[in-house]
Amino acid sequence: MKRYIAIFTAILLANIAFAQEQAAEDTQAQALATSPAESWEAANEAYNKGEYSQAATLYESILDSEMHSAKLYYNLGNAYFKQEKLGKAILNYNRALRLAPGDEDIIHNLEYATAATKDQIEEIPEFFLKKWWAAMRNIMGCNGWTIASLAVLALTLAAALVYLLSQVLSLRKVGFYCMCIGMVVFIASTIFACQTRQALVGGGEGVILSSAAPVKSSPDRAATDLFVLHEGTKLTLGEQIDGWAEIRIADGRKGWIETSRIEII
């Protein structure tokens, strides 16, 4: 008799556990079926309650609906960082930074997360002009530079009309100089817009998501291990062949790594 009671109790407990699991899955499915705005509110609420896994799932569901923003990637990075998933946190911080290059909160959290990675790579110093150019470009994102270039173009055309149509010599001089300055600013802002756009769609950088990833001398598992990189390390991508990608890290070292171990920013 006791044996049957034990079996019945075990079956009952199994059914209760299964029902609880199904209820949790149904709740999650309902959350994912809501609108992006509702998912956003639910994700923020889950994050504030410390339910970081649920928050990350909801943020990802918004991305699946083809909606993107710097704030969304930033919050998703925070949710992954709270779960100690450095690779995904750094990946999403970088994606947020591409949409909002000058955001101090994103920069701070990215630097903090990067400092927690195992690979502390010393970067090769950049030529100061190249560094200055990058700093200028990162003042705004792609949309910001596009709008700025169009606004400058309009002002340049207005200055050109003043130069061509004005009968007053002083105004013609002002129009000429403003036209020249405007052309320079227009060209620079257009280049910045093109470069930031290329960074968004080019797929030239990635982040390691696996705990450890050996870098090979050639795209072959039997090739020599050059060095090992760890989760969260950012790298520049080159040629890709049959599941392998040629990579370069900040200190200049190169090699080949399996693409399954990384995700493109």
Backbone bond lengths (Angstrom), bond angles and torsions (degrees), N, CA, C in turn:
res aa  C-N    CA-C-N  psi(-1)  N-CA   C-N-CA  omega(-1)  CA-C   N-CA-C  phi
1 M - - - 1.454 - - 1.536 110.86 -
2 K 1.324 115.94 -45.34 1.463 120.59 179.58 1.524 111.07 -60.27
3 R 1.340 113.65 -35.42 1.465 118.72 -179.46 1.524 110.39 -63.32
4 Y 1.357 116.72 -42.90 1.468 120.35 179.73 1.525 111.09 -67.18
5 I 1.327 116.32 -37.03 1.474 120.28 178.61 1.526 109.63 -64.06
6 A 1.339 116.78 -41.99 1.470 120.87 179.52 1.516 111.27 -63.49
7 I 1.365 115.04 -42.56 1.466 119.20 179.27 1.533 110.25 -64.23
8 F 1.349 115.56 -43.43 1.465 120.07 179.93 1.524 111.08 -62.65
9 T 1.342 116.06 -40.92 1.471 120.63 179.51 1.522 110.79 -64.62
10 A 1.325 115.87 -41.79 1.468 119.90 179.66 1.522 111.11 -62.95
11 I 1.337 116.15 -42.66 1.466 120.40 179.30 1.530 110.38 -64.46
12 L 1.340 115.49 -41.96 1.461 120.38 -179.94 1.525 111.22 -62.00
13 L 1.344 116.78 -45.27 1.464 120.72 179.37 1.526 111.37 -63.94
14 A 1.343 115.86 -38.64 1.466 119.68 178.62 1.523 110.57 -63.84
15 N 1.331 116.31 -41.10 1.466 119.67 179.05 1.519 111.92 -66.14
16 I 1.345 116.79 -37.76 1.467 120.65 177.73 1.518 110.59 -64.64
17 A 1.341 116.48 -43.89 1.464 120.41 179.07 1.525 111.22 -62.88
18 F 1.347 115.45 -40.88 1.470 119.87 179.63 1.528 110.52 -65.12
19 A 1.334 115.82 -40.90 1.462 120.08 179.84 1.521 110.99 -64.53
20 Q 1.351 117.00 -39.95 1.458 120.43 178.44 1.523 110.82 -65.19
21 E 1.338 115.91 -40.37 1.469 119.61 179.17 1.523 110.71 -64.85
22 Q 1.339 117.25 -41.83 1.458 121.15 178.74 1.526 110.89 -64.55
23 A 1.343 116.15 -38.43 1.462 119.91 179.15 1.518 110.89 -64.70
24 A 1.337 115.91 -40.00 1.460 119.95 178.23 1.519 110.92 -64.79
25 E 1.351 115.87 -41.44 1.463 119.44 178.87 1.526 111.21 -66.25
26 D 1.333 116.72 -38.50 1.462 120.26 179.14 1.524 110.46 -65.63
27 T 1.343 115.64 -40.16 1.464 119.75 178.44 1.514 110.85 -62.01
28 Q 1.337 115.10 -44.20 1.466 119.64 179.60 1.539 110.32 -65.14
29 A 1.333 116.73 -41.45 1.464 120.08 179.51 1.528 110.81 -63.49
30 Q 1.336 117.07 -38.66 1.456 119.95 177.79 1.514 110.74 -65.49
31 A 1.329 115.74 -39.45 1.470 120.00 179.06 1.513 110.40 -63.03
32 L 1.346 116.13 -40.99 1.452 119.79 -178.78 1.521 112.19 -71.70
33 A 1.335 116.02 -23.20 1.460 119.68 -178.19 1.517 112.50 -82.25
34 T 1.338 117.49 -9.31 1.451 120.51 -179.75 1.519 110.43 -74.43
35 S 1.326 114.75 171.32 1.457 120.09 179.55 1.527 109.61 -69.12
36 P 1.357 117.09 160.15 1.474 119.80 178.39 1.527 112.93 -56.42
37 A 1.343 116.90 -37.43 1.465 119.76 179.53 1.523 110.91 -64.61
38 E 1.329 116.39 -42.38 1.463 120.33 178.36 1.522 111.05 -68.04
39 S 1.346 116.05 -38.69 1.458 119.84 177.23 1.523 110.92 -63.62
40 W 1.335 115.58 -38.27 1.469 120.43 178.46 1.522 111.06 -61.41
41 E 1.330 116.35 -47.39 1.462 120.32 178.94 1.528 110.91 -63.82
42 A 1.328 116.49 -42.41 1.463 120.80 -179.68 1.532 110.44 -65.28
43 A 1.322 116.82 -39.05 1.464 120.82 179.79 1.523 110.95 -65.79
44 N 1.328 116.23 -44.21 1.465 119.74 178.68 1.524 111.25 -63.32
45 E 1.330 115.66 -39.39 1.468 120.04 178.49 1.532 110.69 -65.44
46 A 1.342 115.99 -42.83 1.468 119.72 178.47 1.535 110.49 -62.99
47 Y 1.317 116.25 -40.39 1.477 119.97 179.61 1.530 110.18 -62.97
48 N 1.325 116.73 -44.84 1.464 120.42 -179.49 1.523 112.40 -64.24
49 K 1.340 116.19 -26.87 1.469 120.70 177.94 1.530 112.19 -84.43
50 G 1.340 116.58 -4.94 1.460 119.62 -178.74 1.509 113.45 87.97
51 E 1.335 117.24 8.86 1.465 121.27 178.42 1.532 108.26 -90.73
52 Y 1.330 115.66 73.56 1.458 121.19 -169.30 1.528 112.87 -70.99
53 S 1.326 117.61 -34.36 1.458 120.42 178.27 1.526 110.89 -64.93
54 Q 1.340 116.48 -44.72 1.462 120.61 177.88 1.526 110.76 -64.31
55 A 1.325 116.79 -39.69 1.464 120.87 178.67 1.527 110.64 -61.71
56 A 1.338 116.13 -44.41 1.465 120.20 -179.76 1.526 110.83 -62.91
57 T 1.331 116.75 -40.78 1.467 120.99 179.15 1.526 111.02 -61.75
58 L 1.321 116.49 -41.38 1.459 120.64 -179.71 1.527 111.37 -70.09
59 Y 1.330 117.18 -40.29 1.466 119.66 176.42 1.537 110.43 -62.43
60 E 1.329 116.04 -40.83 1.464 119.95 178.52 1.527 110.60 -63.76
61 S 1.334 117.30 -35.13 1.467 120.11 179.68 1.524 110.77 -64.94
62 I 1.328 116.73 -32.41 1.468 119.89 177.05 1.524 109.72 -68.39
63 L 1.331 116.21 -40.97 1.466 119.67 176.86 1.526 110.83 -63.05
64 D 1.326 116.98 -35.84 1.466 120.74 178.94 1.529 111.74 -64.62
65 S 1.323 116.69 -22.83 1.470 120.49 178.39 1.523 111.32 -87.62
66 E 1.343 115.91 15.51 1.468 122.59 175.92 1.522 113.09 66.94
67 M 1.332 116.29 29.58 1.460 120.54 174.71 1.525 108.23 -109.97
68 H 1.324 116.38 131.33 1.453 121.15 -175.84 1.525 109.64 -136.11
69 S 1.319 115.69 144.15 1.460 120.72 173.87 1.524 108.01 -161.90
70 A 1.321 115.52 158.88 1.460 120.10 178.26 1.522 110.59 -61.91
71 K 1.327 116.82 -40.36 1.468 121.24 -179.22 1.525 110.82 -64.08
72 L 1.325 116.85 -39.37 1.465 120.81 179.92 1.521 110.45 -64.45
73 Y 1.328 117.59 -47.99 1.462 120.58 178.60 1.533 111.08 -64.49
74 Y 1.312 116.30 -36.68 1.471 120.67 179.35 1.528 110.69 -63.62
75 N 1.334 116.55 -48.40 1.463 120.08 178.96 1.523 111.59 -63.54
76 L 1.338 116.42 -38.93 1.464 120.11 177.98 1.526 110.34 -64.17
77 G 1.330 116.44 -41.06 1.466 119.86 176.11 1.521 111.62 -60.55
78 N 1.327 116.78 -41.18 1.464 120.44 178.06 1.525 111.60 -62.78
79 A 1.346 115.64 -41.57 1.468 119.80 -179.67 1.524 111.00 -63.26
80 Y 1.331 117.04 -40.57 1.464 120.10 178.35 1.535 111.39 -71.26
81 F 1.325 116.51 -36.08 1.466 119.02 179.41 1.529 110.33 -64.13
82 K 1.324 117.21 -38.37 1.461 120.94 178.32 1.526 111.31 -64.75
83 Q 1.334 116.58 -24.69 1.462 120.63 176.69 1.530 111.85 -90.54
84 E 1.337 116.62 4.51 1.463 123.80 -178.64 1.524 112.17 63.06
85 K 1.326 116.06 31.32 1.460 121.77 174.05 1.527 107.28 -98.57
86 L 1.334 115.13 80.93 1.457 120.70 -171.28 1.526 112.44 -62.43
87 G 1.330 116.49 -38.95 1.460 119.66 -177.76 1.517 111.80 -59.39
88 K 1.326 116.74 -50.83 1.455 120.27 -178.51 1.521 111.41 -70.34
89 A 1.336 117.08 -32.22 1.467 120.18 177.15 1.521 110.44 -63.91
90 I 1.330 116.71 -49.72 1.470 120.96 -179.05 1.524 110.63 -65.73
91 L 1.322 117.12 -38.01 1.464 121.14 177.32 1.520 110.62 -57.11
92 N 1.322 117.18 -48.51 1.461 120.49 -176.77 1.521 112.75 -75.65
93 Y 1.332 118.01 -30.51 1.462 119.28 173.27 1.534 110.21 -63.27
94 N 1.324 116.64 -40.64 1.464 120.29 178.33 1.526 111.33 -65.29
95 R 1.332 116.60 -39.71 1.460 119.64 177.35 1.522 110.77 -64.77
96 A 1.328 116.63 -39.46 1.468 120.07 177.15 1.521 110.71 -64.43
97 L 1.329 116.19 -40.02 1.463 120.46 -177.73 1.521 111.83 -66.54
98 R 1.305 117.68 -30.54 1.468 120.11 177.73 1.523 111.50 -67.67
99 L 1.327 116.58 -31.08 1.458 120.14 178.85 1.525 111.91 -85.23
100 A 1.326 117.01 -25.68 1.474 121.35 179.37 1.526 108.45 -138.59
101 P 1.331 117.26 75.70 1.472 121.51 -171.83 1.528 115.12 -59.77
102 G 1.323 117.87 -27.79 1.458 119.53 -176.41 1.513 114.46 -98.09
103 D 1.318 118.87 7.03 1.471 121.53 -176.55 1.527 110.25 -70.44
104 E 1.321 116.66 117.23 1.469 121.33 -175.70 1.521 112.44 -68.41
105 D 1.330 117.79 -35.29 1.468 120.82 179.49 1.528 110.75 -64.29
106 I 1.325 115.83 -43.33 1.468 119.48 178.93 1.523 110.31 -64.65
107 I 1.319 116.66 -45.18 1.467 121.09 179.93 1.518 110.29 -59.87
108 H 1.332 117.17 -45.09 1.471 121.40 -178.54 1.523 111.08 -62.53
109 N 1.341 117.11 -48.21 1.461 119.96 -178.13 1.523 111.99 -66.71
110 L 1.333 116.37 -35.80 1.464 119.57 177.48 1.524 110.38 -65.20
111 E 1.312 117.47 -43.74 1.463 120.64 178.73 1.533 110.72 -64.17
112 Y 1.328 116.39 -39.38 1.469 120.60 179.94 1.527 110.87 -65.57
113 A 1.351 116.36 -43.56 1.464 120.47 179.20 1.523 110.97 -67.35
114 T 1.328 117.37 -39.98 1.458 121.27 179.78 1.526 110.88 -63.80
115 A 1.330 116.37 -36.85 1.470 120.50 178.86 1.524 111.91 -65.30
116 A 1.344 117.15 -20.92 1.468 121.17 -179.37 1.520 112.94 -87.05
117 T 1.330 118.31 -6.10 1.466 120.52 -179.87 1.525 110.92 -77.22
118 K 1.326 115.76 161.01 1.468 120.57 -179.05 1.521 112.48 -73.99
119 D 1.325 116.22 -32.77 1.465 120.32 -175.44 1.528 109.98 -89.81
120 Q 1.309 116.60 101.76 1.458 121.32 175.95 1.524 107.83 -95.92
121 I 1.321 115.45 92.09 1.461 122.13 -172.26 1.521 109.91 -95.59
122 E 1.300 115.54 129.38 1.463 120.59 179.12 1.529 109.20 -84.63
123 E 1.315 115.89 120.83 1.455 120.45 -177.17 1.524 111.74 -75.70
124 I 1.331 115.10 147.23 1.463 120.71 174.34 1.528 108.20 -71.78
125 P 1.343 118.97 127.99 1.471 120.28 -179.56 1.523 111.41 -59.22
126 E 1.330 115.66 135.84 1.452 120.90 179.76 1.529 110.92 -91.17
127 F 1.326 115.62 152.20 1.457 120.86 173.34 1.523 108.19 -59.99
128 F 1.341 117.78 137.78 1.455 120.88 -170.10 1.532 112.54 -61.26
129 L 1.340 117.70 -33.28 1.460 119.75 178.84 1.530 111.09 -67.21
130 K 1.326 115.96 -39.14 1.457 120.11 177.71 1.522 110.37 -65.88
131 K 1.330 116.63 -39.21 1.460 121.17 178.68 1.528 110.60 -66.75
132 W 1.346 115.83 -41.10 1.459 120.17 178.58 1.526 110.97 -64.51
133 W 1.339 116.36 -41.96 1.458 121.23 179.15 1.532 110.89 -61.11
134 A 1.329 116.54 -43.69 1.468 120.77 179.43 1.521 111.04 -64.69
135 A 1.347 116.48 -38.91 1.462 119.90 179.11 1.529 110.78 -64.86
136 M 1.327 116.98 -40.72 1.462 120.70 177.76 1.531 110.53 -64.47
137 R 1.320 116.22 -44.09 1.466 120.67 -178.66 1.527 111.41 -62.65
138 N 1.331 116.81 -34.54 1.458 120.79 -175.28 1.520 113.84 -83.25
139 I 1.326 117.08 4.27 1.462 119.25 176.24 1.529 110.25 -62.82
140 M 1.322 116.00 -37.49 1.468 121.20 179.57 1.521 110.05 -134.19
141 G 1.329 115.09 165.43 1.449 120.81 175.54 1.517 111.55 -86.00
142 C 1.327 115.57 -173.15 1.463 121.52 -177.51 1.522 111.98 -59.91
143 N 1.332 117.34 -47.55 1.465 120.58 -179.09 1.522 111.45 -63.44
144 G 1.326 116.11 -40.25 1.457 120.05 179.92 1.514 112.16 -61.71
145 W 1.350 116.62 -44.85 1.461 119.70 179.89 1.527 111.62 -69.72
146 T 1.313 117.37 -32.92 1.470 120.20 177.64 1.522 110.77 -64.08
147 I 1.331 116.11 -47.03 1.463 120.58 178.42 1.528 110.43 -62.96
148 A 1.345 115.96 -42.24 1.462 119.91 -179.90 1.522 111.37 -62.38
149 S 1.334 116.78 -42.15 1.471 119.71 -179.00 1.519 111.22 -64.75
150 L 1.339 117.40 -38.50 1.467 120.23 178.56 1.524 111.24 -67.85
151 A 1.343 116.02 -39.62 1.466 119.47 178.64 1.526 110.69 -64.95
152 V 1.328 116.88 -42.72 1.468 120.80 178.55 1.518 110.59 -64.53
153 L 1.323 116.93 -39.12 1.464 120.61 178.44 1.530 110.48 -60.59
154 A 1.329 116.88 -43.06 1.463 120.52 179.23 1.526 110.50 -61.94
155 L 1.336 116.40 -43.51 1.470 120.05 178.82 1.526 111.03 -65.63
156 T 1.330 116.78 -37.16 1.464 121.14 178.65 1.525 111.20 -64.17
157 L 1.321 116.17 -42.17 1.469 120.05 177.49 1.523 111.37 -65.20
158 A 1.337 116.17 -37.34 1.466 119.64 177.03 1.525 110.79 -64.16
159 A 1.351 115.61 -41.85 1.469 119.66 177.77 1.520 110.81 -64.55
160 A 1.334 117.19 -36.54 1.467 121.07 178.24 1.526 110.97 -64.92
161 L 1.329 117.01 -38.34 1.460 120.02 177.72 1.520 111.28 -65.82
162 V 1.341 115.40 -39.75 1.470 119.04 176.61 1.521 110.14 -61.23
163 Y 1.312 116.29 -44.42 1.471 120.54 179.90 1.530 112.03 -62.87
164 L 1.321 116.88 -40.61 1.462 120.78 -175.13 1.531 113.20 -80.82
165 L 1.329 117.13 -32.08 1.459 119.67 -170.44 1.525 114.77 -105.47
166 S 1.328 115.89 -21.20 1.465 117.74 -176.45 1.528 111.31 -69.78
167 Q 1.343 115.35 143.20 1.459 121.42 177.04 1.528 111.93 -96.39
168 V 1.344 115.60 -8.04 1.473 120.86 -179.64 1.528 108.70 -92.48
169 L 1.336 116.71 125.76 1.459 121.45 -175.83 1.522 112.73 -60.06
170 S 1.336 116.39 -43.27 1.470 119.95 -178.32 1.531 111.28 -62.56
171 L 1.349 115.85 -39.62 1.469 119.37 178.68 1.522 110.90 -68.37
172 R 1.309 116.50 -36.49 1.469 119.63 177.95 1.527 110.39 -63.47
173 K 1.336 116.51 -39.77 1.468 120.01 178.20 1.531 110.68 -63.87
174 V 1.329 115.01 -45.61 1.474 119.08 178.69 1.522 110.17 -60.99
175 G 1.333 116.19 -44.22 1.453 120.03 179.02 1.516 112.37 -61.99
176 F 1.343 116.79 -39.67 1.465 120.73 -179.77 1.524 111.25 -65.05
177 Y 1.348 116.11 -48.51 1.469 119.59 -178.49 1.535 111.18 -65.71
178 C 1.341 116.71 -41.03 1.473 119.62 177.69 1.524 111.03 -63.84
179 M 1.350 115.81 -36.77 1.458 119.46 178.08 1.522 111.03 -64.34
180 C 1.329 117.55 -42.53 1.470 121.09 179.70 1.521 111.58 -65.27
181 I 1.343 115.73 -45.70 1.469 119.65 179.04 1.528 109.89 -63.59
182 G 1.337 116.13 -41.89 1.457 120.34 -180.00 1.509 112.69 -61.56
183 M 1.328 117.04 -38.90 1.456 119.93 178.86 1.526 111.55 -63.74
184 V 1.351 115.50 -41.84 1.466 119.30 178.73 1.528 110.56 -63.04
185 V 1.340 115.97 -46.52 1.468 119.97 -179.60 1.528 110.64 -65.06
186 F 1.334 116.80 -38.57 1.464 120.44 178.96 1.525 111.10 -62.76
187 I 1.314 116.78 -45.10 1.474 120.42 179.74 1.528 110.41 -62.81
188 A 1.348 116.62 -44.28 1.463 120.62 -179.22 1.534 111.09 -63.83
189 S 1.336 116.89 -46.11 1.463 120.00 -178.62 1.528 111.44 -66.81
190 T 1.325 116.94 -33.35 1.468 120.33 176.45 1.524 110.70 -66.53
191 I 1.333 116.33 -41.71 1.468 120.27 177.20 1.519 110.23 -62.89
192 F 1.338 117.26 -43.61 1.465 121.19 178.24 1.527 110.49 -59.77
193 A 1.344 116.57 -43.49 1.460 120.27 179.76 1.528 111.20 -62.59
194 C 1.338 116.32 -42.12 1.465 120.54 179.62 1.521 111.48 -65.88
195 Q 1.334 116.71 -40.66 1.464 120.09 -178.64 1.526 111.65 -68.83
196 T 1.335 116.94 -41.66 1.462 118.87 178.30 1.527 110.86 -67.65
197 R 1.324 116.59 -34.75 1.467 120.40 176.12 1.525 110.61 -65.19
198 Q 1.324 116.19 -42.29 1.458 120.46 178.97 1.522 111.16 -63.38
199 A 1.338 116.17 -37.42 1.465 120.27 178.11 1.522 111.22 -64.77
200 L 1.349 116.79 -33.42 1.455 120.74 -178.90 1.519 112.47 -71.48
201 V 1.332 116.84 -39.66 1.461 120.31 -172.48 1.524 113.30 -109.10
202 G 1.322 116.83 -6.76 1.461 118.89 -172.95 1.513 115.14 -73.98
203 G 1.341 117.55 -27.88 1.461 119.84 -179.48 1.513 113.35 64.51
204 G 1.331 116.91 33.14 1.456 120.17 -176.18 1.507 115.35 -88.02
205 E 1.327 118.16 -2.21 1.465 121.43 -179.29 1.522 109.94 -133.96
206 G 1.316 115.27 154.95 1.453 120.47 179.56 1.512 111.42 -147.88
207 V 1.325 115.83 172.83 1.470 122.88 179.62 1.523 108.40 -132.09
208 I 1.314 116.23 137.67 1.468 121.13 177.81 1.527 109.45 -75.11
209 L 1.339 116.73 128.36 1.458 121.65 179.89 1.524 112.86 -104.54
210 S 1.309 118.54 -21.97 1.463 120.56 178.94 1.523 109.98 -79.21
211 S 1.336 116.11 158.26 1.466 120.10 -176.83 1.521 112.21 -62.77
212 A 1.322 117.42 -34.79 1.465 122.05 177.87 1.525 108.81 -149.37
213 A 1.327 115.74 140.92 1.463 120.00 -177.85 1.522 109.39 -139.86
214 P 1.342 117.91 111.47 1.462 119.72 177.94 1.527 111.37 -70.95
215 V 1.312 116.07 137.52 1.463 121.86 177.28 1.524 107.35 -100.16
216 K 1.333 116.17 122.68 1.458 122.60 -173.27 1.533 111.72 -97.79
217 S 1.325 113.81 161.86 1.464 120.25 178.48 1.525 112.34 -77.53
218 S 1.341 116.30 -18.35 1.455 121.98 178.41 1.530 108.09 -153.63
219 P 1.333 118.56 164.48 1.465 121.16 -177.73 1.530 112.69 -74.74
220 D 1.327 114.73 68.73 1.468 121.20 -176.86 1.521 108.03 -156.52
221 R 1.347 117.41 132.76 1.464 120.37 -179.21 1.527 112.20 -63.75
222 A 1.328 116.32 -24.44 1.465 119.78 179.50 1.525 112.32 -84.41
223 A 1.316 118.19 -4.35 1.463 121.47 -178.58 1.521 110.76 -70.95
224 T 1.311 116.12 166.93 1.464 122.65 -177.90 1.525 110.99 -69.74
225 D 1.340 115.67 137.47 1.460 120.50 173.37 1.524 109.27 -76.57
226 L 1.318 116.64 121.45 1.462 120.65 178.10 1.525 111.32 -84.74
227 F 1.314 115.48 -46.45 1.462 122.04 176.89 1.519 107.73 -165.66
228 V 1.316 116.99 173.13 1.467 121.92 -177.64 1.523 108.78 -121.63
229 L 1.323 115.43 133.27 1.455 121.43 175.41 1.522 109.37 -109.96
230 H 1.325 115.51 159.29 1.462 120.08 -174.97 1.520 111.15 -125.17
231 E 1.327 114.16 172.33 1.459 122.10 -174.73 1.526 112.17 -52.60
232 G 1.328 115.18 133.06 1.455 120.87 175.62 1.512 115.04 96.47
233 T 1.330 117.93 -10.29 1.461 120.38 -178.72 1.525 110.14 -72.24
234 K 1.317 115.57 131.99 1.466 121.59 179.13 1.515 109.30 -91.85
235 L 1.326 116.55 140.77 1.456 120.58 -179.16 1.521 111.31 -144.26
236 T 1.320 114.61 158.66 1.460 121.82 177.55 1.520 109.00 -95.89
237 L 1.324 116.48 132.72 1.456 121.88 -175.77 1.521 111.04 -97.14
238 G 1.316 114.68 143.00 1.449 121.35 175.64 1.513 110.73 -119.80
239 E 1.302 116.66 -131.08 1.463 122.35 -178.48 1.526 110.91 -66.11
240 Q 1.338 116.65 144.63 1.457 122.28 178.42 1.529 109.53 -123.52
241 I 1.359 114.28 130.46 1.465 120.85 -176.85 1.528 109.86 -138.21
242 D 1.329 117.40 118.23 1.468 123.12 170.51 1.527 113.52 44.99
243 G 1.326 116.82 55.81 1.455 120.18 176.82 1.511 114.61 82.39
244 W 1.322 117.57 8.71 1.468 121.96 178.30 1.526 108.97 -124.63
245 A 1.321 115.85 149.52 1.460 121.20 177.98 1.527 109.21 -131.97
246 E 1.318 114.30 135.94 1.466 119.14 173.20 1.527 107.74 -78.16
247 I 1.328 116.35 131.43 1.464 119.32 -174.88 1.526 110.77 -128.76
248 R 1.316 114.63 158.52 1.462 121.84 172.98 1.521 108.10 -137.37
249 I 1.326 117.15 136.08 1.458 120.20 178.78 1.530 109.83 -104.78
250 A 1.321 116.54 175.68 1.463 121.69 -168.43 1.520 113.77 -62.19
251 D 1.344 118.09 -26.60 1.465 119.55 -179.40 1.521 113.00 -87.28
252 G 1.331 116.63 4.33 1.461 121.06 175.54 1.517 115.27 98.12
253 R 1.313 119.08 -10.83 1.464 120.75 -179.92 1.526 110.92 -69.14
254 K 1.334 115.27 145.89 1.459 121.75 -177.14 1.523 110.67 -126.87
255 G 1.315 115.17 165.95 1.457 120.81 176.66 1.516 110.27 170.84
256 W 1.323 114.50 -168.70 1.468 121.24 -179.35 1.525 109.40 -120.21
257 I 1.342 115.77 141.46 1.457 120.87 -178.46 1.528 108.97 -139.98
258 E 1.310 117.15 149.57 1.462 121.35 179.06 1.533 109.52 -69.65
259 T 1.335 115.75 132.34 1.473 119.31 -177.06 1.531 112.44 -67.10
260 S 1.327 116.94 -19.90 1.470 119.63 178.94 1.525 111.99 -68.18
261 R 1.327 116.49 -16.64 1.467 120.34 -178.41 1.534 112.77 -93.01
262 I 1.319 117.66 -3.48 1.459 120.48 -177.62 1.523 110.13 -129.83
263 E 1.313 115.21 166.05 1.465 120.87 172.09 1.520 108.31 -135.50
264 I 1.317 115.36 136.86 1.455 121.31 -177.90 1.515 111.01 -72.60
265 I 1.326 116.17 135.78 1.458 120.72 177.57 1.521 109.44 -71.59
